[in-house]
Amino acid sequence: MRLMSSAAVLLFAAALASGAAAQTPAFDAARISNDIKVLSDDRFEGRGIATPAEQKVIDYLSQQYAAAGFAPGGENGGWTQAVSLNRFTVSNVSGQIKVGDWTQPLAQGQQATITTRLPGESVDLRGKPLVFVGYGTNAPERQWNDFKTDVRGKVIVVLVNDADFEEPSLNTFGGEAMTYYGRWTYKYEEAARQGAAGVLIVHETRPASYGWTTVANSWSVPQFDIVRQNPSAERVPMEAWIQRDVAVDLFRRAGLDFEQEKVKARSRDFQPVELKGATIDARFDVKTDQIVTHNVLAKLEGATHPDETILYTGHWDHIGMGEPDANGDRIFNGAVDNASGTAGLLELARQWSAGPKPERTIVMISFTGEESGLLGSEFYAANPLYPLEKTVAGFNLDATNVLGRMSKLGVTGYGQSELDERVIALAAAQGRGFEGDAGAGAGIYFRSDHFPLAKRGVPMGYLSSTGDYIDEPIAPRLAAAAEYRANRYHQAADEWEPTWDYRGMIQDLEVVFAAGQALANSRDWPEWKTGSEFGPARAASADQRK
């Protein structure tokens, strides 16, 4: 970071602390609340992609961005970028695992979730042997390989998260912080590279960071994937999860102790274990079709350097509609996740338009397909409408704080880029501390739309409120946060509440607005820190930034 960068941050922090930043129009909690209420209304049907609800979202966002003073930022002078995806709808699912004369049915959404992201008309796996391969990791740079046996044509059983989760002191995979090897996306990808016929990820709430209901809801609806040139090289025929209790019983009947095998899996010396006598039968029909969904983009063109961009991102999509819950509700409204972040983008746009025109261009991107595996952001990062080499930095909003002010700013991915010091100084001016790498144990850094951009070299900030609630009454806020995690996340109950307290969210918006403002009116180019795995991708285009 150059001296000018540090000075700019300190000056802005001092201005914020002294109240000079009050010249910026205030973020409006009522507007934010109304945007969330609209986007999570039942008539938006859970904002499923490539459904009639998608056009409603596009219409609403484009109207609000236009009213805020932003121009269309998409393709051909419009508001959108078309994203082509394959859609996979499974039906007539039947499955069972066997050991000797014991048979355990795998009812969809109960004992297991079974699906695919491999184009075809059906999947028919009969009598496939089951092999336990620990965490399903092949990491040569860490001298780690769980695939010390040939798994081609077999179904592998893997643990969620990575090998340090249960014992962080091992520090082979970063200790408490999940690496990409711990994500379900990686496990399915590696299984395909190894030639497996399918994967059973054993669900456990703590290492997954969410309960079984979240899995059942997320995987019982149509799945999506980008259109791939050689999908069979990158996707297995069956992608499945099974309940922990089912796995424990399966291991016991195969003469193994599940907990003991988990301990063995934490070592480089781990050897894959064939579950003796255990097989799986799984059959289901697949309707594969290609759909077009859309990212929504809005821009405020810079006055001096319009070819240089600051990004603000968040996903507009949610799960859509699925099976009814206990209350008969089948609409997954996604109020917090992520109507709240989408509302934050709209409010940021209003603030940018209310002030002087920035020197650099501000681009708002509402991504599609996040709930299907960051597909809209992955597509954009591979097909950027604004060159990544001239993208200065970005800030991502996902499931923002609607429960009140908190004592700290959570900096996901802390230690990666020079954005850290900027946002920490701005939070300090608000009287807040910071928590480095918030959500690291749950792999949050790999679970939102900043990641496809970061891995291509764009410095991306992903911030959230954390720490302790500071406004009384405290107990109801804590209870609401716990209740959301247990009963609302990726469930039909994620609905707008009229009593939400947006002061904490507004503090976070103030930080990303101020950080963006300092960048937009400077010649600064934040860098990745020494040792970041994303640094080399950025360095390759250094000659294009001056």
KEVOMAR-754649 format. One record per residue (C-alpha): residue in one letter; x, y, z. Coordinates in nm, 2 decimals, decimal comma. Each point is the difference from the previous one (the first is absolute). Example, Ala and Ser with C-alpha at 12.3 -4.5 7.8 and 13.67 -1.06 7.14 Angstrom:
KEVOMAR-754649
<rec A; <1,23; -0,45; 0,78>>
<rec S; <0,14; 0,34; -0,07>>
end
This chain:
KEVOMAR-754649
<rec M; <0,00; 0,00; 0,00>>
<rec R; <0,14; 0,34; -0,09>>
<rec L; <0,02; 0,29; 0,24>>
<rec M; <-0,28; 0,18; -0,18>>
<rec S; <-0,23; -0,30; 0,06>>
<rec S; <0,06; 0,00; 0,38>>
<rec A; <-0,03; 0,38; 0,02>>
<rec A; <-0,33; 0,00; -0,19>>
<rec V; <-0,14; -0,26; 0,23>>
<rec L; <0,10; 0,19; 0,31>>
<rec L; <-0,13; 0,32; -0,12>>
<rec F; <-0,34; -0,15; -0,09>>
<rec A; <-0,01; -0,18; 0,34>>
<rec A; <0,07; 0,33; 0,17>>
<rec A; <-0,28; 0,17; -0,20>>
<rec L; <-0,24; -0,27; 0,09>>
<rec A; <0,09; 0,02; 0,37>>
<rec S; <-0,04; 0,38; 0,00>>
<rec G; <-0,34; -0,01; -0,17>>
<rec A; <0,12; 0,15; -0,33>>
<rec A; <-0,13; -0,31; -0,18>>
<rec A; <-0,35; 0,12; 0,10>>
<rec Q; <0,01; 0,20; -0,33>>
<rec T; <-0,07; -0,33; -0,16>>
<rec P; <-0,38; -0,06; -0,01>>
<rec A; <-0,10; -0,25; 0,27>>
<rec F; <-0,09; -0,36; -0,08>>
<rec D; <-0,37; -0,04; 0,05>>
<rec A; <-0,12; -0,30; 0,20>>
<rec A; <-0,35; 0,04; -0,12>>
<rec R; <0,10; -0,03; -0,36>>
<rec I; <0,22; -0,30; 0,07>>
<rec S; <-0,28; -0,17; 0,19>>
<rec N; <-0,25; 0,07; -0,28>>
<rec D; <0,24; -0,15; -0,27>>
<rec I; <0,05; -0,31; 0,21>>
<rec K; <-0,38; -0,03; 0,05>>
<rec V; <-0,07; 0,03; -0,37>>
<rec L; <0,27; -0,24; -0,11>>
<rec S; <-0,09; -0,27; 0,25>>
<rec D; <-0,38; 0,03; -0,06>>
<rec D; <-0,18; -0,32; -0,09>>
<rec R; <-0,07; 0,14; -0,35>>
<rec F; <0,37; -0,03; -0,07>>
<rec E; <-0,03; -0,37; 0,07>>
<rec G; <0,34; -0,04; 0,17>>
<rec R; <0,19; 0,17; -0,28>>
<rec G; <0,07; -0,33; -0,18>>
<rec I; <0,22; 0,04; -0,31>>
<rec A; <-0,15; -0,05; -0,34>>
<rec T; <-0,35; 0,02; 0,14>>
<rec P; <-0,27; 0,27; -0,06>>
<rec A; <0,13; 0,16; 0,32>>
<rec E; <0,33; 0,08; -0,16>>
<rec Q; <-0,15; 0,26; -0,23>>
<rec K; <-0,17; 0,16; 0,30>>
<rec V; <0,34; 0,03; 0,17>>
<rec I; <0,16; 0,15; -0,31>>
<rec D; <-0,28; 0,25; -0,04>>
<rec Y; <0,01; 0,11; 0,36>>
<rec L; <0,38; 0,03; 0,02>>
<rec S; <0,03; 0,19; -0,33>>
<rec Q; <-0,28; 0,24; 0,10>>
<rec Q; <0,16; 0,06; 0,34>>
<rec Y; <0,35; 0,05; -0,15>>
<rec A; <-0,13; 0,24; -0,26>>
<rec A; <-0,19; 0,19; 0,27>>
<rec A; <0,32; 0,02; 0,20>>
<rec G; <0,18; 0,16; -0,30>>
<rec F; <0,20; -0,29; -0,13>>
<rec A; <0,01; -0,10; -0,36>>
<rec P; <-0,04; -0,35; -0,15>>
<rec G; <0,33; -0,19; 0,04>>
<rec G; <-0,07; -0,32; -0,18>>
<rec E; <0,04; -0,13; -0,35>>
<rec N; <-0,10; 0,20; -0,31>>
<rec G; <-0,10; 0,30; 0,20>>
<rec G; <-0,24; -0,20; 0,22>>
<rec W; <-0,03; -0,08; 0,37>>
<rec T; <0,10; -0,37; -0,02>>
<rec Q; <0,27; -0,25; -0,10>>
<rec A; <-0,14; -0,33; -0,13>>
<rec V; <0,13; -0,31; 0,18>>
<rec S; <-0,05; -0,33; -0,17>>
<rec L; <-0,04; -0,30; 0,24>>
<rec N; <-0,10; -0,36; -0,01>>
<rec R; <-0,29; -0,08; 0,22>>
<rec F; <-0,04; -0,35; 0,15>>
<rec T; <-0,33; -0,11; 0,14>>
<rec V; <0,00; -0,35; 0,15>>
<rec S; <-0,31; -0,21; 0,06>>
<rec N; <-0,10; -0,36; 0,09>>
<rec V; <0,29; -0,02; 0,24>>
<rec S; <0,06; -0,34; 0,16>>
<rec G; <0,31; -0,10; 0,20>>
<rec Q; <0,12; -0,25; 0,26>>
<rec I; <0,32; -0,11; 0,16>>
<rec K; <0,06; -0,37; 0,09>>
<rec V; <0,23; -0,19; 0,22>>
<rec G; <-0,07; -0,37; -0,01>>
<rec D; <-0,37; -0,06; 0,07>>
<rec W; <-0,04; 0,36; 0,14>>
<rec T; <-0,16; 0,26; -0,22>>
<rec Q; <-0,04; 0,37; 0,08>>
<rec P; <-0,23; 0,19; -0,24>>
<rec L; <0,12; 0,35; -0,09>>
<rec A; <-0,32; 0,21; -0,02>>
<rec Q; <0,06; 0,33; -0,18>>
<rec G; <0,04; 0,28; 0,26>>
<rec Q; <-0,02; -0,23; 0,29>>
<rec Q; <0,29; -0,25; 0,03>>
<rec A; <0,17; 0,16; -0,31>>
<rec T; <-0,02; 0,25; -0,27>>
<rec I; <0,09; -0,13; -0,35>>
<rec T; <0,05; 0,20; -0,32>>
<rec T; <0,23; 0,07; -0,28>>
<rec R; <0,16; 0,28; -0,21>>
<rec L; <0,10; -0,23; -0,28>>
<rec P; <-0,21; 0,04; -0,32>>
<rec G; <-0,20; -0,31; -0,09>>
<rec E; <-0,34; -0,16; 0,02>>
<rec S; <0,04; -0,23; 0,30>>
<rec V; <0,26; -0,14; 0,24>>
<rec D; <0,00; -0,37; 0,09>>
<rec L; <0,25; -0,12; 0,26>>
<rec R; <-0,04; -0,35; 0,12>>
<rec G; <0,21; -0,20; 0,23>>
<rec K; <0,27; 0,27; 0,01>>
<rec P; <0,26; -0,07; 0,28>>
<rec L; <0,05; 0,27; 0,26>>
<rec V; <0,34; 0,13; 0,10>>
<rec F; <0,08; 0,24; 0,28>>
<rec V; <0,26; 0,25; -0,11>>
<rec G; <0,01; 0,22; 0,31>>
<rec Y; <-0,03; 0,37; -0,10>>
<rec G; <0,03; -0,08; -0,37>>
<rec T; <0,30; 0,23; -0,04>>
<rec N; <0,29; -0,01; -0,25>>
<rec A; <0,23; 0,29; 0,09>>
<rec P; <0,36; -0,07; -0,13>>
<rec E; <0,12; 0,34; 0,13>>
<rec R; <-0,08; -0,13; 0,35>>
<rec Q; <0,13; -0,35; -0,06>>
<rec W; <-0,36; -0,13; 0,05>>
<rec N; <-0,19; -0,26; -0,20>>
<rec D; <-0,31; -0,18; 0,12>>
<rec F; <-0,02; -0,19; -0,33>>
<rec K; <0,26; -0,27; 0,05>>
<rec T; <-0,22; -0,25; -0,17>>
<rec D; <-0,18; -0,02; -0,34>>
<rec V; <-0,36; 0,13; 0,05>>
<rec R; <-0,10; 0,00; -0,37>>
<rec G; <-0,36; -0,12; -0,03>>
<rec K; <-0,05; -0,01; 0,37>>
<rec V; <-0,20; 0,22; 0,24>>
<rec I; <0,22; 0,18; 0,25>>
<rec V; <-0,11; 0,10; 0,35>>
<rec V; <0,16; 0,33; 0,12>>
<rec L; <-0,01; 0,22; 0,31>>
<rec V; <-0,10; 0,37; -0,02>>
<rec N; <0,25; 0,28; 0,07>>
<rec D; <0,38; -0,08; 0,01>>
<rec A; <0,23; -0,20; 0,21>>
<rec D; <0,09; 0,27; 0,25>>
<rec F; <-0,36; 0,07; 0,10>>
<rec E; <-0,02; -0,25; 0,28>>
<rec E; <0,36; 0,06; 0,11>>
<rec P; <0,11; 0,35; -0,10>>
<rec S; <0,34; -0,04; 0,17>>
<rec L; <0,10; -0,23; -0,29>>
<rec N; <0,01; 0,32; -0,21>>
<rec T; <0,04; -0,20; -0,33>>
<rec F; <-0,28; 0,19; -0,16>>
<rec G; <0,01; 0,33; 0,18>>
<rec G; <-0,12; -0,10; 0,34>>
<rec E; <-0,35; 0,13; 0,08>>
<rec A; <-0,04; 0,17; -0,33>>
<rec M; <-0,16; -0,22; -0,27>>
<rec T; <0,19; -0,02; -0,32>>
<rec Y; <-0,16; -0,06; -0,34>>
<rec Y; <0,07; -0,37; 0,05>>
<rec G; <-0,28; 0,00; 0,26>>
<rec R; <-0,27; 0,13; -0,22>>
<rec W; <-0,26; -0,24; -0,15>>
<rec T; <0,07; 0,15; -0,34>>
<rec Y; <0,36; -0,12; 0,01>>
<rec K; <-0,09; -0,35; 0,12>>
<rec Y; <-0,23; -0,05; -0,30>>
<rec E; <0,26; 0,15; -0,24>>
<rec E; <0,28; -0,22; 0,13>>
<rec A; <-0,21; -0,31; -0,01>>
<rec A; <-0,06; 0,06; -0,37>>
<rec R; <0,37; 0,04; -0,06>>
<rec Q; <0,05; -0,34; 0,17>>
<rec G; <-0,26; -0,17; -0,22>>
<rec A; <-0,25; -0,08; 0,28>>
<rec A; <-0,35; -0,09; -0,08>>
<rec G; <-0,15; 0,20; 0,28>>
<rec V; <0,06; 0,17; 0,34>>
<rec L; <-0,17; -0,03; 0,33>>
<rec I; <0,10; 0,29; 0,22>>
<rec V; <-0,08; -0,08; 0,37>>
<rec H; <-0,19; 0,29; 0,14>>
<rec E; <0,10; 0,12; 0,35>>
<rec T; <-0,14; 0,33; 0,12>>
<rec R; <0,30; 0,15; 0,16>>
<rec P; <0,26; -0,05; -0,27>>
<rec A; <-0,26; 0,08; -0,27>>
<rec S; <-0,11; 0,31; 0,20>>
<rec Y; <-0,36; -0,07; -0,09>>
<rec G; <-0,26; -0,26; 0,09>>
<rec W; <-0,15; -0,28; -0,21>>
<rec T; <-0,31; 0,20; -0,09>>
<rec T; <0,23; 0,24; -0,18>>
<rec V; <0,14; -0,29; -0,20>>
<rec A; <-0,34; -0,15; -0,08>>
<rec N; <-0,14; 0,34; -0,11>>
<rec S; <0,30; 0,09; -0,21>>
<rec W; <0,04; -0,33; -0,18>>
<rec S; <-0,37; -0,10; -0,06>>
<rec V; <-0,06; 0,28; -0,25>>
<rec P; <0,15; 0,01; -0,36>>
<rec Q; <0,37; 0,04; -0,01>>
<rec F; <0,20; 0,22; -0,24>>
<rec D; <0,34; 0,01; -0,15>>
<rec I; <0,19; 0,20; -0,26>>
<rec V; <0,01; -0,16; -0,35>>
<rec R; <0,32; -0,20; -0,01>>
<rec Q; <0,20; -0,12; -0,30>>
<rec N; <0,06; -0,35; 0,15>>
<rec P; <-0,24; -0,04; 0,29>>
<rec S; <0,09; -0,36; 0,07>>
<rec A; <0,35; 0,10; 0,09>>
<rec E; <-0,13; 0,25; 0,26>>
<rec R; <-0,32; -0,15; 0,14>>
<rec V; <-0,09; -0,34; 0,15>>
<rec P; <-0,32; -0,18; -0,09>>
<rec M; <-0,13; 0,02; 0,36>>
<rec E; <0,05; 0,28; 0,25>>
<rec A; <-0,15; -0,09; 0,34>>
<rec W; <0,00; 0,07; 0,37>>
<rec I; <-0,10; -0,24; 0,27>>
<rec Q; <-0,10; 0,05; 0,36>>
<rec R; <0,27; -0,06; 0,26>>
<rec D; <-0,21; -0,27; 0,18>>
<rec V; <-0,03; -0,19; -0,32>>
<rec A; <0,38; 0,01; -0,05>>
<rec V; <0,06; -0,12; 0,35>>
<rec D; <-0,23; -0,29; -0,04>>
<rec L; <0,16; -0,08; -0,34>>
<rec F; <0,35; 0,00; 0,14>>
<rec R; <-0,10; -0,22; 0,29>>
<rec R; <-0,16; -0,26; -0,22>>
<rec A; <0,32; 0,00; -0,21>>
<rec G; <0,20; -0,07; 0,31>>
<rec L; <0,13; 0,35; 0,05>>
<rec D; <-0,03; 0,27; 0,26>>
<rec F; <-0,09; 0,33; -0,16>>
<rec E; <0,16; 0,22; 0,26>>
<rec Q; <0,33; -0,20; -0,01>>
<rec E; <0,01; 0,02; -0,37>>
<rec K; <-0,05; 0,38; 0,02>>
<rec V; <0,30; 0,02; 0,23>>
<rec K; <0,21; -0,20; -0,25>>
<rec A; <-0,11; 0,23; -0,28>>
<rec R; <0,18; 0,30; 0,16>>
<rec S; <0,34; -0,15; -0,08>>
<rec R; <0,20; 0,01; -0,32>>
<rec D; <0,05; -0,37; 0,05>>
<rec F; <-0,37; -0,07; -0,03>>
<rec Q; <-0,08; -0,29; -0,22>>
<rec P; <-0,34; -0,03; -0,18>>
<rec V; <-0,23; -0,26; 0,14>>
<rec E; <-0,23; -0,22; -0,21>>
<rec L; <-0,32; -0,05; 0,19>>
<rec K; <0,00; -0,38; -0,02>>
<rec G; <-0,31; -0,14; -0,14>>
<rec A; <-0,16; 0,34; -0,03>>
<rec T; <-0,16; 0,11; -0,33>>
<rec I; <-0,24; 0,27; -0,12>>
<rec D; <-0,28; 0,00; -0,25>>
<rec A; <-0,12; 0,33; -0,13>>
<rec R; <-0,22; 0,08; -0,29>>
<rec F; <-0,17; 0,32; -0,11>>
<rec D; <-0,12; 0,17; -0,31>>
<rec V; <0,16; 0,33; -0,11>>
<rec K; <-0,16; 0,27; -0,21>>
<rec T; <0,29; 0,20; -0,14>>
<rec D; <-0,07; 0,33; -0,17>>
<rec Q; <0,19; 0,32; -0,07>>
<rec I; <-0,13; 0,32; 0,15>>
<rec V; <0,11; 0,37; -0,01>>
<rec T; <0,00; 0,20; 0,32>>
<rec H; <0,14; 0,34; 0,06>>
<rec N; <0,23; 0,21; 0,20>>
<rec V; <-0,13; 0,35; 0,05>>
<rec L; <0,25; 0,29; -0,04>>
<rec A; <-0,02; 0,37; 0,06>>
<rec K; <0,28; 0,26; -0,03>>
<rec L; <0,08; 0,36; 0,09>>
<rec E; <0,27; 0,10; -0,25>>
<rec G; <0,31; 0,16; 0,14>>
<rec A; <0,08; 0,36; -0,10>>
<rec T; <0,38; -0,04; -0,04>>
<rec H; <0,08; -0,37; -0,03>>
<rec P; <-0,32; -0,17; -0,13>>
<rec D; <0,20; -0,31; -0,11>>
<rec E; <0,09; -0,08; 0,37>>
<rec T; <-0,27; -0,16; 0,21>>
<rec I; <-0,10; -0,05; 0,36>>
<rec L; <-0,24; -0,29; 0,05>>
<rec Y; <-0,28; -0,05; 0,25>>
<rec T; <-0,15; -0,35; -0,03>>
<rec G; <-0,26; -0,23; 0,15>>
<rec H; <-0,23; -0,27; -0,12>>
<rec W; <-0,37; 0,06; -0,08>>
<rec D; <-0,10; -0,37; -0,03>>
<rec H; <-0,12; -0,24; 0,27>>
<rec I; <-0,13; -0,36; 0,00>>
<rec G; <-0,35; 0,07; -0,15>>
<rec M; <-0,27; -0,24; 0,09>>
<rec G; <0,04; -0,35; 0,14>>
<rec E; <-0,18; -0,25; 0,22>>
<rec P; <-0,24; 0,14; 0,26>>
<rec D; <0,14; 0,04; 0,36>>
<rec A; <-0,19; -0,09; 0,31>>
<rec N; <-0,22; 0,31; -0,04>>
<rec G; <-0,08; -0,08; -0,36>>
<rec D; <0,23; 0,28; -0,13>>
<rec R; <0,19; -0,09; -0,32>>
<rec I; <0,13; 0,34; -0,09>>
<rec F; <0,36; 0,06; 0,10>>
<rec N; <-0,02; 0,38; 0,03>>
<rec G; <0,37; 0,06; 0,07>>
<rec A; <-0,05; 0,33; 0,19>>
<rec V; <0,33; 0,01; 0,17>>
<rec D; <0,17; -0,23; -0,26>>
<rec N; <0,03; 0,21; -0,21>>
<rec A; <-0,28; 0,25; -0,04>>
<rec S; <0,19; 0,19; 0,27>>
<rec G; <0,32; 0,02; -0,19>>
<rec T; <-0,19; 0,09; -0,32>>
<rec A; <-0,17; 0,28; 0,19>>
<rec G; <0,34; 0,11; 0,12>>
<rec L; <0,12; 0,04; -0,36>>
<rec L; <-0,30; 0,21; -0,09>>
<rec E; <0,06; 0,23; 0,30>>
<rec L; <0,37; 0,03; -0,08>>
<rec A; <-0,10; 0,11; -0,36>>
<rec R; <-0,22; 0,27; 0,15>>
<rec Q; <0,29; 0,13; 0,21>>
<rec W; <0,24; 0,00; -0,29>>
<rec S; <-0,24; 0,20; -0,22>>
<rec A; <-0,07; 0,25; 0,27>>
<rec G; <0,36; 0,12; 0,02>>
<rec P; <0,26; 0,13; -0,24>>
<rec K; <0,07; -0,21; -0,30>>
<rec P; <0,29; -0,24; 0,08>>
<rec E; <0,32; 0,00; -0,21>>
<rec R; <-0,03; -0,38; -0,06>>
<rec T; <-0,30; -0,19; -0,11>>
<rec I; <-0,22; -0,17; 0,27>>
<rec V; <-0,17; -0,33; -0,11>>
<rec M; <-0,27; -0,18; 0,19>>
<rec I; <-0,04; -0,37; -0,09>>
<rec S; <-0,29; -0,20; 0,12>>
<rec F; <0,11; -0,35; -0,07>>
<rec T; <-0,22; -0,30; -0,10>>
<rec G; <0,06; -0,36; 0,09>>
<rec E; <0,19; 0,04; 0,33>>
<rec E; <-0,21; -0,26; 0,18>>
<rec S; <0,09; -0,25; -0,28>>
<rec G; <0,37; 0,04; 0,06>>
<rec L; <0,10; 0,36; -0,07>>
<rec L; <-0,09; -0,05; -0,37>>
<rec G; <-0,09; 0,36; -0,09>>
<rec S; <0,32; 0,14; 0,15>>
<rec E; <0,21; -0,28; -0,15>>
<rec F; <-0,15; 0,08; -0,34>>
<rec Y; <0,06; 0,37; 0,04>>
<rec A; <0,36; -0,06; 0,12>>
<rec A; <0,06; -0,21; -0,31>>
<rec N; <-0,18; 0,24; -0,23>>
<rec P; <0,04; 0,34; 0,16>>
<rec L; <-0,18; 0,30; -0,14>>
<rec Y; <0,26; 0,23; 0,17>>
<rec P; <0,36; -0,12; -0,04>>
<rec L; <0,12; -0,17; 0,32>>
<rec E; <0,35; 0,16; -0,06>>
<rec K; <-0,16; 0,34; 0,04>>
<rec T; <-0,24; -0,10; 0,28>>
<rec V; <0,15; 0,18; 0,30>>
<rec A; <-0,17; -0,20; 0,28>>
<rec G; <-0,34; -0,11; 0,11>>
<rec F; <-0,23; -0,06; 0,30>>
<rec N; <-0,25; -0,28; 0,03>>
<rec L; <-0,33; 0,01; 0,20>>
<rec D; <-0,16; -0,33; 0,10>>
<rec A; <-0,25; -0,06; 0,28>>
<rec T; <0,06; 0,34; 0,18>>
<rec N; <-0,06; 0,08; 0,36>>
<rec V; <-0,37; 0,09; 0,08>>
<rec L; <0,02; -0,04; 0,38>>
<rec G; <0,18; 0,31; 0,11>>
<rec R; <0,34; 0,15; 0,07>>
<rec M; <0,29; -0,23; 0,09>>
<rec S; <0,33; 0,07; 0,16>>
<rec K; <0,22; -0,12; -0,28>>
<rec L; <0,04; -0,01; -0,38>>
<rec G; <0,06; -0,35; -0,13>>
<rec V; <0,26; -0,01; -0,27>>
<rec T; <-0,04; -0,33; -0,19>>
<rec G; <0,33; -0,09; -0,17>>
<rec Y; <0,20; 0,21; 0,24>>
<rec G; <0,37; 0,01; -0,09>>
<rec Q; <-0,06; -0,04; -0,37>>
<rec S; <0,00; 0,35; -0,14>>
<rec E; <0,08; 0,37; 0,08>>
<rec L; <-0,38; 0,06; 0,03>>
<rec D; <0,03; -0,12; 0,36>>
<rec E; <0,17; 0,30; 0,14>>
<rec R; <-0,24; 0,24; -0,18>>
<rec V; <-0,32; -0,15; 0,13>>
<rec I; <0,14; -0,06; 0,35>>
<rec A; <0,09; 0,37; 0,03>>
<rec L; <-0,34; 0,10; -0,11>>
<rec A; <-0,17; -0,24; 0,25>>
<rec A; <0,23; 0,14; 0,27>>
<rec A; <-0,13; 0,35; -0,08>>
<rec Q; <-0,35; -0,13; 0,08>>
<rec G; <0,13; -0,13; 0,33>>
<rec R; <0,01; -0,36; -0,11>>
<rec G; <0,28; -0,26; 0,02>>
<rec F; <0,04; -0,27; -0,25>>
<rec E; <0,01; -0,38; -0,01>>
<rec G; <0,24; -0,15; -0,26>>
<rec D; <-0,13; -0,26; -0,24>>
<rec A; <-0,35; -0,02; 0,15>>
<rec G; <-0,17; -0,33; -0,09>>
<rec A; <0,33; -0,17; -0,10>>
<rec G; <-0,09; -0,33; 0,17>>
<rec A; <-0,31; -0,02; -0,22>>
<rec G; <0,19; 0,08; -0,32>>
<rec I; <-0,19; 0,33; -0,05>>
<rec Y; <0,27; 0,14; -0,22>>
<rec F; <-0,08; -0,27; -0,26>>
<rec R; <-0,37; 0,03; 0,02>>
<rec S; <-0,10; 0,33; -0,15>>
<rec D; <0,03; 0,20; -0,32>>
<rec H; <0,33; 0,18; 0,07>>
<rec F; <0,19; -0,33; -0,03>>
<rec P; <0,00; -0,05; -0,38>>
<rec L; <0,12; 0,36; -0,04>>
<rec A; <0,26; -0,04; 0,28>>
<rec K; <0,15; -0,32; -0,15>>
<rec R; <0,05; 0,19; -0,33>>
<rec G; <0,19; 0,27; 0,18>>
<rec V; <-0,25; 0,28; 0,09>>
<rec P; <0,03; 0,11; 0,36>>
<rec M; <-0,34; -0,06; 0,15>>
<rec G; <-0,13; 0,10; 0,35>>
<rec Y; <-0,26; -0,21; 0,17>>
<rec L; <-0,11; 0,16; 0,32>>
<rec S; <-0,26; -0,05; 0,27>>
<rec S; <-0,10; 0,11; 0,35>>
<rec T; <0,13; -0,23; 0,27>>
<rec G; <0,10; 0,00; 0,37>>
<rec D; <-0,26; 0,10; 0,26>>
<rec Y; <-0,33; 0,19; -0,04>>
<rec I; <0,04; 0,34; 0,16>>
<rec D; <-0,36; 0,12; 0,02>>
<rec E; <-0,25; -0,12; 0,26>>
<rec P; <-0,19; -0,22; 0,01>>
<rec I; <0,28; -0,25; -0,08>>
<rec A; <-0,17; -0,33; 0,08>>
<rec P; <-0,27; 0,02; -0,28>>
<rec R; <0,27; 0,08; -0,26>>
<rec L; <0,21; -0,30; 0,11>>
<rec A; <-0,31; -0,22; -0,01>>
<rec A; <-0,10; 0,13; -0,35>>
<rec A; <0,35; -0,07; -0,13>>
<rec A; <0,00; -0,35; 0,13>>
<rec E; <-0,35; -0,06; -0,12>>
<rec Y; <0,09; 0,11; -0,35>>
<rec R; <0,29; -0,24; -0,01>>
<rec A; <-0,21; -0,29; 0,12>>
<rec N; <-0,33; 0,06; -0,16>>
<rec R; <0,01; 0,26; -0,28>>
<rec Y; <0,33; -0,03; -0,20>>
<rec H; <-0,10; -0,16; -0,33>>
<rec Q; <-0,34; -0,07; 0,13>>
<rec A; <-0,34; 0,14; -0,08>>
<rec A; <0,00; 0,20; 0,32>>
<rec D; <0,27; 0,25; -0,12>>
<rec E; <-0,26; 0,27; -0,03>>
<rec W; <0,00; 0,38; 0,04>>
<rec E; <-0,07; 0,12; 0,36>>
<rec P; <-0,13; 0,36; 0,06>>
<rec T; <0,19; 0,02; 0,33>>
<rec W; <0,35; -0,04; -0,15>>
<rec D; <0,27; 0,24; 0,12>>
<rec Y; <0,21; 0,12; -0,30>>
<rec R; <0,25; 0,21; 0,20>>
<rec G; <0,27; -0,27; -0,02>>
<rec M; <-0,05; -0,05; -0,37>>
<rec I; <0,02; 0,37; -0,06>>
<rec Q; <0,33; 0,01; 0,19>>
<rec D; <0,13; -0,27; -0,24>>
<rec L; <-0,13; 0,19; -0,30>>
<rec E; <0,18; 0,31; 0,12>>
<rec V; <0,32; -0,18; 0,01>>
<rec V; <-0,02; -0,15; -0,35>>
<rec F; <-0,12; 0,33; -0,14>>
<rec A; <0,28; 0,20; 0,17>>
<rec A; <0,26; -0,25; -0,11>>
<rec G; <-0,13; 0,00; -0,36>>
<rec Q; <-0,01; 0,38; 0,01>>
<rec A; <0,36; 0,03; 0,10>>
<rec L; <0,09; -0,24; -0,29>>
<rec A; <-0,22; 0,16; -0,25>>
<rec N; <0,16; 0,34; 0,04>>
<rec S; <0,36; -0,11; 0,01>>
<rec R; <0,26; -0,17; -0,21>>
<rec D; <0,03; -0,28; 0,25>>
<rec W; <0,01; -0,37; -0,11>>
<rec P; <-0,03; -0,22; 0,31>>
<rec E; <0,22; -0,31; -0,02>>
<rec W; <0,00; -0,35; 0,14>>
<rec K; <0,23; -0,05; 0,29>>
<rec T; <0,31; -0,21; -0,02>>
<rec G; <-0,08; -0,37; 0,01>>
<rec S; <-0,36; 0,03; -0,12>>
<rec E; <-0,09; -0,26; -0,25>>
<rec F; <-0,19; 0,26; -0,20>>
<rec G; <0,30; 0,23; -0,05>>
<rec P; <0,16; -0,17; -0,31>>
<rec A; <-0,32; 0,04; -0,20>>
<rec R; <-0,01; 0,37; 0,07>>
<rec A; <0,37; 0,05; -0,06>>
<rec A; <-0,03; -0,14; -0,35>>
<rec S; <-0,18; 0,31; -0,12>>
<rec A; <0,20; 0,26; 0,21>>
<rec D; <0,11; 0,19; -0,31>>
<rec Q; <-0,36; 0,09; -0,08>>
<rec R; <-0,04; 0,20; 0,33>>
<rec K; <0,17; 0,33; 0,04>>
end
